[in-house]
Amino acid sequence: MIKVLEVPLTEDLSGFTDVLWQQQVPHRVVERETTQELWVAPQVDAEQVLALYQHWRAGGDISGLRRARASGGGPFAPAVLRRTWLSLLLIGFSVLVSLLMGFGENLDWMRRFSIVEFQLRGDHVYYASLGQTLADGQWWRFLTPAFMHFNMPHLLFNLLWVWVAGRAIEALHGRWALVGLVVLSAVVSNLAQFWVSGPMFGGMSGVVFALLGYAWLWDRRGGRPAIGLPPALMGLMLLWLALGFTGVLESLGFGSIANTAHLAGLGAGLVWAFLWRGRVRR
């Protein structure tokens, strides 16, 4: 996000921020020890918001003014890209890992990113324990299965949601909100899926369910800044989970679905929404 201004704690900004909410300008006020800061989303013209504040501070009426316009260039504007680089990094690394492992055809590369080391001997899969993986210092394996994808539609579907939901969360709530959400949901969903199916899995779906669950709960509880994804997405997620657990998706040709990872990722996203909301309040 972009810092627009910094004023003393004694100054009441509620009248100005009420107008910003009415005009649907995504923003937040951060309180420091003696000051408070107004931040806006990267797609908002910060200079125009500052001009509105100065006009309001001078006693002018801004309630009838039009919404502050977004800066030019859209989602690919340099200023926007600089403030959503983590989401872009997640997308780029997912593409790289999926290509290196040949969408599951290159077992040598797949073994490097799976949650534990494994070997195929005939029709049997032999793999190390989680304890051995930690003892060997291979902690990154708890995250990297999220970047493995086994076909192009699988990759494109997940990265589309990272582009939409991940960038919105990063821009509106800050990079650390997205870091915590991705790390928590990736680890939880990977461990849960490993517990039920072993190491032969991968994909960003658990993280995607966490992103959408976080956005849904945050907006439903009136969190600010609002993320603004359609509330109906939660219904679609629950329907997808139900179809996955009943085997309908697999019978329709979608292949093996990591249903446990989806459910665990959704739970992690809901938990992180509560945790981050508590942090923002403090």
C-alpha positions in Angstrom: 0.0 0.0 0.0 1.0 3.7 -0.4 1.3 6.1 2.5 -0.6 9.3 1.8 -0.1 11.3 4.9 0.9 11.3 8.6 -0.8 13.4 11.2 -0.9 13.5 15.1 -3.0 11.0 17.0 -5.1 13.9 18.3 -6.5 14.7 14.9 -9.8 13.0 14.1 -9.7 11.5 10.7 -13.1 9.7 11.0 -15.0 12.2 8.9 -12.5 12.0 6.1 -12.3 8.2 6.1 -16.1 7.9 6.2 -16.1 9.7 2.9 -13.4 7.5 1.5 -15.5 4.4 2.4 -18.6 5.9 0.8 -16.6 6.5 -2.4 -15.2 2.9 -2.1 -11.6 4.0 -1.9 -9.6 1.1 -0.3 -7.5 2.4 2.6 -6.5 1.9 6.2 -5.3 4.1 9.1 -2.3 2.8 11.0 -1.7 4.2 14.5 1.9 4.7 15.8 3.0 5.9 19.2 2.3 9.6 18.6 1.0 9.7 15.0 -1.4 8.0 12.6 -0.9 7.2 8.9 -3.3 7.0 6.1 -2.5 4.3 3.5 -4.3 3.6 0.2 -4.2 0.7 -2.2 -1.6 0.9 -5.0 -4.2 1.2 -7.7 -5.6 4.5 -6.1 -4.2 7.9 -7.1 -2.5 8.8 -3.8 -1.9 12.4 -4.9 -5.6 12.9 -5.5 -6.5 11.5 -2.1 -4.0 13.9 -0.5 -5.6 16.7 -2.4 -9.0 15.6 -1.1 -7.7 15.6 2.4 -6.2 19.0 2.2 -9.5 20.3 0.8 -11.4 18.6 3.6 -8.9 19.8 6.2 -9.5 23.4 5.0 -13.2 23.0 5.6 -14.3 22.1 2.1 -17.2 19.7 1.4 -15.9 16.6 -0.3 -19.0 14.4 0.2 -20.2 15.0 -3.4 -16.9 14.5 -5.1 -16.3 11.6 -7.4 -14.3 8.6 -6.3 -10.5 9.0 -6.4 -9.5 7.6 -9.8 -7.1 4.7 -10.1 -3.7 5.5 -11.5 -3.1 4.7 -15.2 -1.7 1.5 -16.5 -4.1 -1.0 -14.9 -2.8 -4.1 -13.2 0.5 -4.0 -15.1 1.4 -0.4 -14.1 4.9 -0.4 -12.7 3.7 1.1 -9.4 1.1 -1.8 -9.0 3.6 -4.5 -10.0 6.2 -3.2 -7.4 3.6 -3.6 -4.7 2.4 -7.0 -5.7 5.7 -8.7 -6.5 5.2 -11.5 -4.0 2.1 -12.7 -5.8 4.0 -12.5 -9.1 6.9 -14.4 -7.5 4.5 -17.2 -6.4 3.1 -17.4 -9.9 6.6 -17.5 -11.5 8.0 -20.1 -9.1 5.0 -22.3 -9.7 5.5 -22.2 -13.4 9.3 -22.9 -13.0 8.8 -25.9 -10.7 6.1 -27.4 -12.8 8.2 -27.1 -15.9 11.3 -28.5 -14.3 9.4 -31.6 -13.1 7.7 -32.0 -16.5 4.3 -31.9 -14.9 5.1 -35.1 -13.0 7.1 -36.9 -15.8 10.5 -36.0 -14.4 10.8 -37.9 -11.2 14.3 -36.7 -10.4 13.0 -33.1 -10.1 9.8 -34.1 -8.5 11.7 -35.8 -5.7 13.5 -32.5 -5.0 10.3 -30.7 -4.3 8.0 -33.4 -2.8 7.3 -33.2 0.9 9.7 -36.1 1.6 12.2 -38.0 -0.4 10.7 -41.0 -2.2 11.6 -43.9 -4.5 9.5 -45.9 -7.0 10.2 -49.6 -7.1 7.7 -51.3 -9.3 4.2 -50.4 -8.2 5.3 -49.4 -4.8 6.3 -46.0 -3.4 8.9 -45.9 -0.6 9.4 -42.7 1.2 11.2 -41.1 4.2 9.4 -39.9 7.3 8.7 -36.3 8.2 11.1 -36.7 11.2 13.9 -37.8 8.9 13.2 -34.9 6.5 13.5 -32.4 9.4 16.6 -34.1 10.8 18.2 -33.7 7.3 17.4 -30.0 7.4 15.1 -30.1 4.4 12.5 -27.8 5.9 11.6 -26.3 2.5 9.9 -29.5 1.6 6.9 -28.5 3.8 6.3 -25.7 1.3 7.4 -26.8 -2.1 4.7 -29.3 -2.9 2.4 -26.3 -3.3 4.4 -25.2 -6.4 4.2 -28.6 -8.2 1.4 -29.0 -10.8 0.7 -32.1 -13.0 -1.0 -30.6 -16.0 -1.5 -27.2 -17.6 -5.2 -26.7 -16.7 -4.3 -27.5 -13.0 -1.5 -24.8 -13.2 -3.5 -22.2 -15.0 -6.6 -22.6 -12.7 -4.6 -22.2 -9.5 -2.4 -19.3 -10.7 -5.5 -17.4 -12.0 -6.7 -17.3 -8.4 -3.3 -16.3 -7.1 -3.4 -13.4 -9.6 -6.9 -12.3 -8.5 -7.1 -13.0 -4.8 -3.4 -13.1 -3.9 -2.7 -9.7 -5.4 -5.8 -8.1 -3.9 -4.8 -9.3 -0.4 -1.2 -8.2 -0.9 -2.2 -4.8 -2.2 -4.9 -4.1 0.4 -3.6 -5.8 3.6 0.1 -5.7 3.0 2.8 -8.2 2.0 3.1 -9.8 5.5 -0.6 -10.7 5.5 0.0 -12.7 2.3 3.2 -14.2 3.5 1.6 -15.6 6.7 -1.4 -16.8 4.8 0.6 -18.6 2.1 3.1 -20.2 4.5 0.4 -21.3 7.0 -1.9 -22.8 4.4 0.9 -24.4 2.4 2.3 -26.2 5.4 -1.0 -27.2 6.8 -2.5 -28.5 3.5 0.7 -30.3 2.6 0.9 -32.1 5.9 -2.7 -33.0 5.9 -2.6 -34.4 2.4 0.6 -36.3 3.2 -1.1 -37.9 6.2 -3.8 -39.4 4.0 -2.1 -40.1 0.7 1.7 -40.1 1.1 4.1 -37.8 -0.9 2.7 -38.2 -4.5 0.7 -34.9 -4.6 1.2 -31.3 -5.3 -0.5 -28.1 -6.3 -1.4 -24.6 -5.1 -5.0 -25.6 -4.5 -4.7 -25.6 -0.7 -3.3 -22.1 -0.8 -6.0 -21.0 -3.2 -8.7 -22.2 -0.9 -7.0 -20.3 1.9 -6.9 -17.1 -0.1 -10.6 -17.3 -1.0 -11.6 -18.4 2.5 -9.6 -15.5 4.1 -11.2 -13.0 1.7 -14.7 -14.3 2.3 -14.5 -14.3 6.1 -12.7 -10.9 6.2 -15.4 -9.2 4.2 -18.2 -11.0 5.9 -17.0 -9.8 9.3 -16.8 -6.2 8.0 -13.0 -6.0 7.9 -11.4 -2.9 6.4 -10.0 -2.5 3.8 -12.6 -4.9 2.2 -11.2 -7.3 -0.4 -14.3 -7.3 -2.5 -14.4 -10.8 -4.0 -17.9 -12.1 -4.7 -19.4 -13.7 -1.6 -20.8 -16.5 -3.8 -17.3 -17.9 -4.1 -17.7 -19.6 -0.7 -20.7 -21.5 -2.0 -18.7 -22.6 -5.1 -15.8 -23.7 -2.9 -18.0 -25.8 -0.6 -19.7 -27.4 -3.7 -16.2 -28.2 -5.2 -15.2 -29.8 -1.8 -18.4 -31.9 -1.8 -18.0 -33.0 -5.4 -14.3 -33.9 -4.6 -15.0 -35.9 -1.5 -17.9 -37.8 -3.1 -15.7 -38.8 -6.1 -17.8 -37.0 -8.7 -14.9 -34.9 -10.0 -12.7 -38.0 -10.4 -15.5 -39.8 -12.3 -15.8 -36.8 -14.6 -12.2 -37.1 -15.6 -10.6 -34.5 -13.4 -8.1 -37.1 -12.1 -7.0 -37.5 -8.5 -8.1 -34.6 -6.4 -6.2 -33.5 -3.2 -9.5 -33.0 -1.3 -7.8 -33.1 2.1 -5.4 -30.3 1.1 -8.3 -28.2 -0.1 -10.2 -28.6 3.2 -7.1 -28.0 5.3 -6.2 -24.9 3.2 -9.7 -23.5 3.6 -9.5 -24.0 7.4 -6.1 -22.3 7.5 -7.4 -19.3 5.6 -10.3 -18.8 7.9 -8.0 -19.1 11.0 -5.6 -16.5 9.4 -8.5 -14.1 8.9 -9.2 -14.2 12.6 -5.5 -13.8 13.5 -4.8 -11.0 11.1 -8.0 -9.1 12.1 -6.8 -9.3 15.7 -3.4 -8.0 14.8 -4.9 -5.1 12.8 -7.1 -4.2 15.8 -4.1 -4.1 18.1 
